[in-house]
Amino acid sequence: MRNLLPFPLALLAAAPLAAQAQQATPSLAVGLKGGASLTSLTNRSLASNRDLCGFHAGVTATRTFTRTFALQAELLYSQKGTRDEVVVGSTHYDNRQRLHYLDLPVVARLHVGNAYLEAGPQLGLLLLARGHYEGPGPGAGAGDQTVSDYFHRVDLGYVAGIGYQVPGGPGLGLRYNGGLLNAVNNNFSGSAVRNRALQLYVSYQFPR
């Protein structure tokens, strides 16, 4: 994750230069977006964790300053979490932790025609965490329970991605979402457990 940090920082640093290089033509557009997410909770000691599929969806507001530079704010419902597969003999037990977040990313976009690069910070607010657990032994069975108390309510992270957006029309994008804070309460692993997600989405901007 540390290797990814210079990319969004460099993109944000270059954004004002790109804005100055073009004649300003400010405009504002609202839109919708949604898509699939591949997520996990990760640190150095969680080698057995697997990716968990989910989705995200929400609304966007894009302020275009020039032909090459824009800022976009989003309000998204995002499913995150992880899977942990436990093997006992020939039996596989699938344990899952599903985290429900309200995410608020603000990204700077550099456009080349309708294609763009984007990066920026993101604030996440945990709405609910649910766990599904399976285990071996008589009476162990499977069960679902609320596990929100085991996770911090606030998460701070970053996003970086690429995409293609038709002004006043459809778009398609791919984004990486990385957490910067420890997401777990009472973490005894010795290193921070962070959210991460790879998101593929479609979007639509309403004509201005």
TORPA-278250 format. One record per atom (N, C-alpha, C): residue number from 1; atom name; x, y, z. Coordinates in nm, 3 decimals, decimal comma. Example, Ala and Ser with C-alpha at 12.3 -4.5 7.8 and 13.67 -1.06 7.14 Angstrom:
BEGIN
1;N;1,319;-0,569;0,780
1;CA;1,230;-0,450;0,780
1;C;1,320;-0,330;0,780
2;N;1,285;-0,225;0,708
2;CA;1,367;-0,106;0,714
2;C;1,290;0,003;0,787
END
This chain:
BEGIN
1;N;0,083;-0,120;0,000
1;CA;0,000;0,000;0,000
1;C;0,087;0,125;0,000
2;N;0,204;0,122;0,072
2;CA;0,292;0,239;0,074
2;C;0,339;0,275;-0,066
3;N;0,356;0,173;-0,152
3;CA;0,403;0,199;-0,287
3;C;0,300;0,272;-0,370
4;N;0,171;0,263;-0,331
4;CA;0,065;0,329;-0,406
4;C;0,046;0,475;-0,365
5;N;0,093;0,512;-0,248
5;CA;0,069;0,648;-0,197
5;C;0,129;0,757;-0,285
6;N;0,252;0,744;-0,341
6;CA;0,307;0,852;-0,423
6;C;0,221;0,886;-0,543
7;N;0,146;0,787;-0,599
7;CA;0,066;0,815;-0,718
7;C;-0,043;0,918;-0,692
8;N;-0,132;0,897;-0,592
8;CA;-0,235;0,999;-0,569
8;C;-0,178;1,131;-0,522
9;N;-0,069;1,129;-0,445
9;CA;-0,010;1,255;-0,401
9;C;0,047;1,334;-0,519
10;N;0,111;1,264;-0,612
10;CA;0,167;1,331;-0,729
10;C;0,056;1,384;-0,818
11;N;-0,053;1,308;-0,831
11;CA;-0,164;1,354;-0,912
11;C;-0,228;1,479;-0,855
12;N;-0,246;1,482;-0,723
12;CA;-0,305;1,599;-0,660
12;C;-0,213;1,721;-0,673
13;N;-0,082;1,698;-0,661
13;CA;0,014;1,808;-0,673
13;C;0,014;1,866;-0,814
14;N;-0,008;1,782;-0,915
14;CA;-0,007;1,828;-1,053
14;C;-0,137;1,893;-1,095
15;N;-0,243;1,871;-1,018
15;CA;-0,374;1,920;-1,058
15;C;-0,380;2,071;-1,076
16;N;-0,327;2,154;-0,982
16;CA;-0,334;2,299;-1,003
16;C;-0,260;2,345;-1,127
17;N;-0,148;2,278;-1,161
17;CA;-0,074;2,315;-1,281
17;C;-0,156;2,288;-1,406
18;N;-0,227;2,176;-1,404
18;CA;-0,312;2,145;-1,519
18;C;-0,426;2,245;-1,531
19;N;-0,478;2,288;-1,417
19;CA;-0,588;2,384;-1,419
19;C;-0,544;2,518;-1,475
20;N;-0,420;2,561;-1,446
20;CA;-0,370;2,689;-1,494
20;C;-0,339;2,685;-1,642
21;N;-0,317;2,564;-1,695
21;CA;-0,273;2,552;-1,834
21;C;-0,388;2,567;-1,932
22;N;-0,512;2,564;-1,886
22;CA;-0,627;2,572;-1,974
22;C;-0,715;2,690;-1,935
23;N;-0,790;2,739;-2,030
23;CA;-0,884;2,846;-2,003
23;C;-0,998;2,792;-1,917
24;N;-1,034;2,864;-1,811
24;CA;-1,136;2,817;-1,717
24;C;-1,274;2,820;-1,781
25;N;-1,346;2,710;-1,769
25;CA;-1,485;2,701;-1,814
25;C;-1,564;2,625;-1,708
26;N;-1,588;2,688;-1,591
26;CA;-1,649;2,615;-1,479
26;C;-1,790;2,566;-1,511
27;N;-1,820;2,445;-1,462
27;CA;-1,954;2,390;-1,474
27;C;-1,973;2,286;-1,366
28;N;-2,099;2,256;-1,335
28;CA;-2,132;2,160;-1,230
28;C;-2,228;2,057;-1,286
29;N;-2,201;1,929;-1,257
29;CA;-2,288;1,821;-1,302
29;C;-2,310;1,723;-1,188
30;N;-2,430;1,668;-1,179
30;CA;-2,462;1,565;-1,080
30;C;-2,482;1,433;-1,153
31;N;-2,464;1,322;-1,080
31;CA;-2,476;1,192;-1,145
31;C;-2,497;1,080;-1,045
32;N;-2,503;0,960;-1,100
32;CA;-2,517;0,837;-1,024
32;C;-2,404;0,743;-1,061
33;N;-2,365;0,656;-0,967
33;CA;-2,265;0,555;-0,998
33;C;-2,291;0,432;-0,912
34;N;-2,243;0,318;-0,959
34;CA;-2,256;0,195;-0,883
34;C;-2,183;0,082;-0,953
35;N;-2,148;-0,020;-0,875
35;CA;-2,077;-0,132;-0,935
35;C;-2,036;-0,236;-0,833
36;N;-1,947;-0,324;-0,877
36;CA;-1,901;-0,436;-0,796
36;C;-1,774;-0,400;-0,721
37;N;-1,756;-0,463;-0,603
37;CA;-1,637;-0,441;-0,521
37;C;-1,575;-0,575;-0,483
38;N;-1,443;-0,580;-0,483
38;CA;-1,368;-0,694;-0,434
38;C;-1,285;-0,644;-0,316
39;N;-1,318;-0,687;-0,194
39;CA;-1,265;-0,624;-0,074
39;C;-1,197;-0,725;0,018
40;N;-1,115;-0,671;0,109
40;CA;-1,054;-0,754;0,212
40;C;-1,007;-0,666;0,327
41;N;-0,983;-0,728;0,441
41;CA;-0,913;-0,667;0,553
41;C;-0,773;-0,727;0,554
42;N;-0,673;-0,644;0,561
42;CA;-0,538;-0,697;0,542
42;C;-0,439;-0,641;0,642
43;N;-0,348;-0,724;0,686
43;CA;-0,223;-0,685;0,750
43;C;-0,125;-0,800;0,734
44;N;-0,009;-0,791;0,794
44;CA;0,095;-0,890;0,770
44;C;0,064;-1,027;0,829
45;N;-0,030;-1,035;0,924
45;CA;-0,058;-1,163;0,989
45;C;-0,187;-1,228;0,942
46;N;-0,257;-1,168;0,844
46;CA;-0,385;-1,223;0,799
46;C;-0,368;-1,295;0,666
47;N;-0,275;-1,389;0,663
47;CA;-0,244;-1,458;0,538
47;C;-0,359;-1,545;0,489
48;N;-0,448;-1,590;0,579
48;CA;-0,556;-1,680;0,539
48;C;-0,679;-1,606;0,488
49;N;-0,680;-1,473;0,495
49;CA;-0,798;-1,398;0,451
49;C;-0,815;-1,404;0,300
50;N;-0,941;-1,405;0,258
50;CA;-0,976;-1,409;0,117
50;C;-1,059;-1,286;0,082
51;N;-1,063;-1,254;-0,048
51;CA;-1,143;-1,142;-0,093
51;C;-1,291;-1,173;-0,083
52;N;-1,369;-1,068;-0,056
52;CA;-1,514;-1,079;-0,042
52;C;-1,579;-0,990;-0,148
53;N;-1,676;-1,044;-0,220
53;CA;-1,745;-0,967;-0,323
53;C;-1,859;-0,886;-0,261
54;N;-1,879;-0,767;-0,311
54;CA;-1,987;-0,682;-0,266
54;C;-2,021;-0,579;-0,373
55;N;-2,087;-0,472;-0,333
55;CA;-2,120;-0,367;-0,429
55;C;-2,116;-0,232;-0,361
56;N;-2,118;-0,127;-0,442
56;CA;-2,123;0,010;-0,392
56;C;-2,210;0,090;-0,488
57;N;-2,274;0,196;-0,435
57;CA;-2,362;0,279;-0,517
57;C;-2,385;0,411;-0,447
58;N;-2,409;0,516;-0,527
58;CA;-2,436;0,645;-0,468
58;C;-2,447;0,756;-0,570
59;N;-2,430;0,879;-0,522
59;CA;-2,446;0,998;-0,605
59;C;-2,315;1,073;-0,613
60;N;-2,300;1,152;-0,720
60;CA;-2,178;1,228;-0,743
60;C;-2,212;1,373;-0,779
61;N;-2,118;1,462;-0,751
61;CA;-2,126;1,601;-0,794
61;C;-1,989;1,640;-0,848
62;N;-1,983;1,681;-0,975
62;CA;-1,856;1,708;-1,042
62;C;-1,847;1,855;-1,081
63;N;-1,742;1,919;-1,034
63;CA;-1,715;2,059;-1,070
63;C;-1,600;2,060;-1,170
64;N;-1,632;2,096;-1,294
64;CA;-1,532;2,102;-1,399
64;C;-1,479;2,245;-1,411
65;N;-1,348;2,259;-1,397
65;CA;-1,286;2,391;-1,403
65;C;-1,228;2,422;-1,541
66;N;-1,168;2,323;-1,604
66;CA;-1,111;2,339;-1,738
66;C;-1,136;2,211;-1,817
67;N;-1,086;2,207;-1,938
67;CA;-1,101;2,086;-2,018
67;C;-1,021;1,969;-1,962
68;N;-0,924;1,997;-1,875
68;CA;-0,838;1,889;-1,824
68;C;-0,849;1,866;-1,675
69;N;-0,916;1,955;-1,600
69;CA;-0,916;1,941;-1,454
69;C;-1,057;1,955;-1,398
70;N;-1,091;1,862;-1,303
70;CA;-1,221;1,866;-1,235
70;C;-1,204;1,809;-1,095
71;N;-1,297;1,846;-1,006
71;CA;-1,308;1,787;-0,874
71;C;-1,443;1,716;-0,863
72;N;-1,442;1,596;-0,805
72;CA;-1,567;1,522;-0,789
72;C;-1,584;1,478;-0,644
73;N;-1,698;1,511;-0,585
73;CA;-1,735;1,465;-0,451
73;C;-1,843;1,359;-0,465
74;N;-1,837;1,256;-0,378
74;CA;-1,929;1,144;-0,388
74;C;-1,985;1,108;-0,250
75;N;-2,104;1,055;-0,249
75;CA;-2,165;0,999;-0,129
75;C;-2,208;0,857;-0,165
76;N;-2,141;0,756;-0,106
76;CA;-2,157;0,618;-0,150
76;C;-2,190;0,525;-0,033
77;N;-2,282;0,433;-0,058
77;CA;-2,295;0,317;0,028
77;C;-2,201;0,210;-0,024
78;N;-2,112;0,159;0,063
78;CA;-2,009;0,065;0,020
78;C;-2,007;-0,058;0,110
79;N;-2,012;-0,175;0,048
79;CA;-1,992;-0,300;0,120
79;C;-1,844;-0,336;0,118
80;N;-1,790;-0,365;0,237
80;CA;-1,652;-0,408;0,248
80;C;-1,646;-0,530;0,338
81;N;-1,526;-0,576;0,372
81;CA;-1,514;-0,690;0,459
81;C;-1,415;-0,792;0,406
82;N;-1,426;-0,915;0,459
82;CA;-1,329;-1,019;0,424
82;C;-1,387;-1,157;0,450
83;N;-1,322;-1,259;0,393
83;CA;-1,357;-1,399;0,416
83;C;-1,235;-1,468;0,476
84;N;-1,263;-1,568;0,559
84;CA;-1,156;-1,649;0,618
84;C;-1,198;-1,795;0,604
85;N;-1,126;-1,868;0,521
85;CA;-1,160;-2,008;0,496
85;C;-1,079;-2,098;0,588
86;N;-1,148;-2,175;0,670
86;CA;-1,084;-2,267;0,763
86;C;-1,107;-2,409;0,714
87;N;-0,999;-2,487;0,705
87;CA;-1,008;-2,625;0,657
87;C;-0,978;-2,718;0,774
88;N;-1,074;-2,806;0,804
88;CA;-1,058;-2,908;0,907
88;C;-1,080;-3,043;0,840
89;N;-0,972;-3,119;0,820
89;CA;-0,983;-3,243;0,745
89;C;-1,021;-3,214;0,603
90;N;-1,133;-3,271;0,558
90;CA;-1,182;-3,246;0,422
90;C;-1,296;-3,145;0,419
91;N;-1,323;-3,082;0,533
91;CA;-1,436;-2,988;0,543
91;C;-1,386;-2,844;0,541
92;N;-1,452;-2,761;0,461
92;CA;-1,418;-2,619;0,450
92;C;-1,525;-2,538;0,523
93;N;-1,481;-2,448;0,610
93;CA;-1,571;-2,358;0,682
93;C;-1,546;-2,216;0,635
94;N;-1,654;-2,150;0,593
94;CA;-1,644;-2,018;0,534
94;C;-1,693;-1,913;0,633
95;N;-1,601;-1,837;0,691
95;CA;-1,636;-1,730;0,785
95;C;-1,626;-1,596;0,712
96;N;-1,724;-1,510;0,733
96;CA;-1,728;-1,382;0,663
96;C;-1,757;-1,268;0,760
97;N;-1,697;-1,155;0,734
97;CA;-1,727;-1,032;0,806
97;C;-1,765;-0,927;0,702
98;N;-1,891;-0,885;0,703
98;CA;-1,941;-0,788;0,607
98;C;-1,955;-0,653;0,676
99;N;-1,883;-0,552;0,623
99;CA;-1,883;-0,417;0,679
99;C;-1,960;-0,325;0,585
100;N;-2,050;-0,248;0,642
100;CA;-2,133;-0,156;0,564
100;C;-2,088;-0,013;0,597
101;N;-2,040;0,060;0,495
101;CA;-1,985;0,194;0,515
101;C;-2,064;0,297;0,435
102;N;-2,064;0,420;0,487
102;CA;-2,101;0,538;0,411
102;C;-1,969;0,608;0,379
103;N;-1,930;0,607;0,252
103;CA;-1,802;0,663;0,210
103;C;-1,821;0,799;0,144
104;N;-1,727;0,890;0,174
104;CA;-1,730;1,024;0,117
104;C;-1,594;1,056;0,055
105;N;-1,569;1,011;-0,068
105;CA;-1,444;1,046;-0,135
105;C;-1,455;1,181;-0,207
106;N;-1,342;1,251;-0,214
106;CA;-1,330;1,373;-0,293
106;C;-1,204;1,356;-0,379
107;N;-1,223;1,351;-0,511
107;CA;-1,112;1,319;-0,600
107;C;-1,084;1,433;-0,696
108;N;-0,956;1,450;-0,728
108;CA;-0,914;1,537;-0,836
108;C;-0,902;1,453;-0,963
109;N;-0,953;1,506;-1,073
109;CA;-0,950;1,434;-1,201
109;C;-0,871;1,512;-1,305
110;N;-0,782;1,441;-1,371
110;CA;-0,709;1,495;-1,486
110;C;-0,761;1,426;-1,611
111;N;-0,818;1,504;-1,704
111;CA;-0,882;1,450;-1,822
111;C;-0,794;1,463;-1,945
112;N;-0,799;1,360;-2,028
112;CA;-0,747;1,365;-2,165
112;C;-0,862;1,323;-2,254
113;N;-0,931;1,421;-2,310
113;CA;-1,055;1,392;-2,378
113;C;-1,157;1,344;-2,276
114;N;-1,221;1,230;-2,302
114;CA;-1,317;1,174;-2,207
114;C;-1,253;1,078;-2,108
115;N;-1,128;1,041;-2,127
115;CA;-1,057;0,955;-2,033
115;C;-1,001;1,039;-1,918
116;N;-0,983;0,975;-1,801
116;CA;-0,933;1,050;-1,686
116;C;-0,854;0,961;-1,591
117;N;-0,764;1,026;-1,517
117;CA;-0,701;0,971;-1,398
117;C;-0,758;1,043;-1,277
118;N;-0,775;0,973;-1,164
118;CA;-0,833;1,036;-1,047
118;C;-0,764;0,988;-0,920
119;N;-0,762;1,075;-0,819
119;CA;-0,707;1,039;-0,689
119;C;-0,753;1,140;-0,586
120;N;-0,761;1,094;-0,459
120;CA;-0,799;1,185;-0,353
120;C;-0,827;1,112;-0,223
121;N;-0,858;1,187;-0,118
121;CA;-0,886;1,127;0,014
121;C;-1,029;1,076;0,024
122;N;-1,052;0,990;0,124
122;CA;-1,186;0,938;0,148
122;C;-1,211;0,921;0,298
123;N;-1,327;0,966;0,342
123;CA;-1,372;0,946;0,478
123;C;-1,480;0,839;0,477
124;N;-1,466;0,737;0,564
124;CA;-1,564;0,630;0,573
124;C;-1,627;0,625;0,711
125;N;-1,760;0,612;0,717
125;CA;-1,833;0,601;0,842
125;C;-1,899;0,463;0,847
126;N;-1,865;0,383;0,946
126;CA;-1,919;0,248;0,958
126;C;-2,065;0,253;1,002
127;N;-2,153;0,193;0,922
127;CA;-2,295;0,187;0,955
127;C;-2,329;0,060;1,032
128;N;-2,270;-0,053;0,990
128;CA;-2,303;-0,182;1,050
128;C;-2,196;-0,283;1,011
129;N;-2,166;-0,375;1,101
129;CA;-2,077;-0,487;1,071
129;C;-2,146;-0,615;1,114
130;N;-2,153;-0,712;1,022
130;CA;-2,216;-0,840;1,049
130;C;-2,117;-0,952;1,022
131;N;-2,116;-1,053;1,109
131;CA;-2,029;-1,168;1,093
131;C;-2,108;-1,295;1,073
132;N;-2,062;-1,379;0,982
132;CA;-2,119;-1,513;0,963
132;C;-2,009;-1,613;0,993
133;N;-2,031;-1,700;1,089
133;CA;-1,926;-1,790;1,137
133;C;-1,972;-1,935;1,131
134;N;-1,882;-2,020;1,086
134;CA;-1,904;-2,163;1,084
134;C;-1,789;-2,230;1,159
135;N;-1,817;-2,347;1,217
135;CA;-1,711;-2,416;1,290
135;C;-1,737;-2,563;1,304
136;N;-1,633;-2,641;1,325
136;CA;-1,648;-2,785;1,340
136;C;-1,698;-2,822;1,481
137;N;-1,744;-2,943;1,496
137;CA;-1,784;-2,992;1,627
137;C;-1,934;-2,997;1,645
138;N;-1,984;-3,083;1,733
138;CA;-2,128;-3,094;1,758
138;C;-2,185;-2,963;1,810
139;N;-2,291;-2,919;1,747
139;CA;-2,359;-2,799;1,793
139;C;-2,295;-2,669;1,750
140;N;-2,178;-2,678;1,682
140;CA;-2,110;-2,554;1,641
140;C;-2,190;-2,484;1,532
141;N;-2,223;-2,559;1,425
141;CA;-2,310;-2,508;1,319
141;C;-2,260;-2,377;1,262
142;N;-2,355;-2,294;1,221
142;CA;-2,326;-2,163;1,163
142;C;-2,415;-2,060;1,228
143;N;-2,370;-1,937;1,229
143;CA;-2,450;-1,832;1,290
143;C;-2,412;-1,695;1,239
144;N;-2,506;-1,601;1,247
144;CA;-2,483;-1,462;1,209
144;C;-2,501;-1,375;1,331
145;N;-2,416;-1,273;1,340
145;CA;-2,427;-1,183;1,454
145;C;-2,373;-1,046;1,418
146;N;-2,419;-0,945;1,491
146;CA;-2,367;-0,809;1,474
146;C;-2,233;-0,797;1,546
147;N;-2,132;-0,745;1,474
147;CA;-1,997;-0,734;1,530
147;C;-1,945;-0,591;1,520
148;N;-2,036;-0,493;1,516
148;CA;-1,995;-0,353;1,498
148;C;-1,900;-0,305;1,606
149;N;-1,916;-0,355;1,729
149;CA;-1,832;-0,310;1,840
149;C;-1,685;-0,348;1,823
150;N;-1,656;-0,440;1,732
150;CA;-1,519;-0,483;1,710
150;C;-1,445;-0,394;1,609
151;N;-1,516;-0,295;1,552
151;CA;-1,457;-0,211;1,448
151;C;-1,471;-0,064;1,483
152;N;-1,374;0,015;1,440
152;CA;-1,380;0,160;1,458
152;C;-1,489;0,219;1,369
153;N;-1,553;0,322;1,420
153;CA;-1,664;0,384;1,348
153;C;-1,617;0,471;1,231
154;N;-1,495;0,522;1,237
154;CA;-1,444;0,614;1,135
154;C;-1,322;0,552;1,068
155;N;-1,320;0,561;0,936
155;CA;-1,206;0,512;0,859
155;C;-1,161;0,623;0,765
156;N;-1,031;0,642;0,756
156;CA;-0,973;0,741;0,665
156;C;-0,887;0,668;0,564
157;N;-0,905;0,701;0,437
157;CA;-0,829;0,631;0,334
157;C;-0,806;0,719;0,212
158;N;-0,775;0,653;0,102
158;CA;-0,751;0,723;-0,024
158;C;-0,806;0,638;-0,138
159;N;-0,830;0,703;-0,251
159;CA;-0,873;0,633;-0,371
159;C;-0,786;0,679;-0,488
160;N;-0,768;0,591;-0,586
160;CA;-0,695;0,623;-0,708
160;C;-0,750;0,534;-0,818
161;N;-0,766;0,590;-0,938
161;CA;-0,823;0,508;-1,043
161;C;-0,817;0,572;-1,180
162;N;-0,877;0,502;-1,275
162;CA;-0,886;0,547;-1,414
162;C;-1,030;0,529;-1,460
163;N;-1,067;0,599;-1,566
163;CA;-1,202;0,584;-1,615
163;C;-1,226;0,656;-1,745
164;N;-1,349;0,646;-1,793
164;CA;-1,393;0,711;-1,916
164;C;-1,534;0,762;-1,891
165;N;-1,554;0,892;-1,911
165;CA;-1,682;0,955;-1,881
165;C;-1,726;1,043;-1,997
166;N;-1,842;1,014;-2,052
166;CA;-1,901;1,100;-2,153
166;C;-1,974;1,213;-2,081
167;N;-1,938;1,339;-2,104
167;CA;-2,009;1,449;-2,037
167;C;-2,159;1,445;-2,068
168;N;-2,240;1,448;-1,962
168;CA;-2,384;1,439;-1,981
168;C;-2,429;1,303;-2,030
169;N;-2,354;1,196;-1,991
169;CA;-2,388;1,062;-2,038
169;C;-2,324;0,954;-1,953
170;N;-2,303;0,834;-2,010
170;CA;-2,253;0,720;-1,933
170;C;-2,101;0,724;-1,915
171;N;-2,055;0,642;-1,818
171;CA;-1,912;0,630;-1,792
171;C;-1,878;0,495;-1,735
172;N;-1,749;0,464;-1,732
172;CA;-1,699;0,338;-1,680
172;C;-1,567;0,365;-1,610
173;N;-1,546;0,304;-1,491
173;CA;-1,423;0,331;-1,417
173;C;-1,375;0,213;-1,335
174;N;-1,247;0,217;-1,301
174;CA;-1,184;0,118;-1,214
174;C;-1,106;0,194;-1,108
175;N;-1,129;0,161;-0,980
175;CA;-1,073;0,239;-0,870
175;C;-1,019;0,146;-0,761
176;N;-0,902;0,184;-0,705
176;CA;-0,849;0,118;-0,586
176;C;-0,878;0,205;-0,465
177;N;-0,922;0,140;-0,357
177;CA;-0,962;0,209;-0,235
177;C;-0,880;0,151;-0,120
178;N;-0,793;0,230;-0,059
178;CA;-0,707;0,181;0,047
178;C;-0,729;0,254;0,178
179;N;-0,731;0,181;0,290
179;CA;-0,745;0,242;0,421
179;C;-0,611;0,281;0,479
180;N;-0,610;0,389;0,556
180;CA;-0,488;0,437;0,622
180;C;-0,490;0,412;0,772
181;N;-0,608;0,388;0,830
181;CA;-0,621;0,369;0,973
181;C;-0,651;0,223;1,006
182;N;-0,621;0,187;1,130
182;CA;-0,659;0,054;1,179
182;C;-0,810;0,047;1,191
183;N;-0,872;-0,050;1,123
183;CA;-1,017;-0,060;1,122
183;C;-1,073;-0,138;1,240
184;N;-0,988;-0,209;1,314
184;CA;-1,033;-0,305;1,414
184;C;-1,004;-0,256;1,555
185;N;-1,100;-0,270;1,644
185;CA;-1,078;-0,246;1,786
185;C;-1,006;-0,366;1,848
186;N;-0,932;-0,340;1,956
186;CA;-0,867;-0,448;2,031
186;C;-0,788;-0,541;1,941
187;N;-0,703;-0,480;1,859
187;CA;-0,624;-0,557;1,763
187;C;-0,497;-0,608;1,833
188;N;-0,485;-0,740;1,841
188;CA;-0,370;-0,801;1,908
188;C;-0,268;-0,859;1,810
189;N;-0,285;-0,831;1,681
189;CA;-0,197;-0,890;1,581
189;C;-0,061;-0,823;1,574
190;N;-0,048;-0,703;1,631
190;CA;0,080;-0,632;1,628
190;C;0,095;-0,537;1,511
191;N;0,004;-0,539;1,414
191;CA;0,007;-0,444;1,303
191;C;-0,135;-0,407;1,265
192;N;-0,151;-0,291;1,203
192;CA;-0,283;-0,239;1,173
192;C;-0,357;-0,328;1,072
193;N;-0,487;-0,342;1,093
193;CA;-0,575;-0,412;0,999
193;C;-0,651;-0,305;0,921
194;N;-0,631;-0,303;0,790
194;CA;-0,685;-0,195;0,708
194;C;-0,781;-0,248;0,603
195;N;-0,879;-0,164;0,570
195;CA;-0,968;-0,194;0,459
195;C;-0,897;-0,173;0,326
196;N;-0,933;-0,254;0,229
196;CA;-0,891;-0,228;0,092
196;C;-0,999;-0,281;-0,001
197;N;-1,012;-0,219;-0,119
197;CA;-1,116;-0,259;-0,213
197;C;-1,074;-0,223;-0,355
198;N;-1,109;-0,311;-0,448
198;CA;-1,097;-0,284;-0,591
198;C;-1,238;-0,272;-0,644
199;N;-1,269;-0,157;-0,705
199;CA;-1,407;-0,128;-0,744
199;C;-1,417;-0,104;-0,894
200;N;-1,507;-0,177;-0,957
200;CA;-1,541;-0,157;-1,099
200;C;-1,682;-0,099;-1,104
201;N;-1,700;0,015;-1,171
201;CA;-1,829;0,082;-1,164
201;C;-1,871;0,141;-1,298
202;N;-2,000;0,161;-1,310
202;CA;-2,058;0,238;-1,419
202;C;-2,117;0,365;-1,359
203;N;-2,123;0,469;-1,439
203;CA;-2,174;0,598;-1,390
203;C;-2,259;0,663;-1,499
204;N;-2,332;0,763;-1,454
204;CA;-2,409;0,843;-1,549
204;C;-2,417;0,985;-1,500
205;N;-2,376;1,079;-1,584
205;CA;-2,388;1,221;-1,553
205;C;-2,509;1,276;-1,627
206;N;-2,594;1,347;-1,554
206;CA;-2,711;1,405;-1,616
206;C;-2,671;1,527;-1,698
207;N;-2,731;1,544;-1,815
207;CA;-2,694;1,658;-1,901
207;C;-2,712;1,790;-1,828
208;N;-2,619;1,880;-1,851
208;CA;-2,624;2,012;-1,789
208;C;-2,706;2,107;-1,875
END
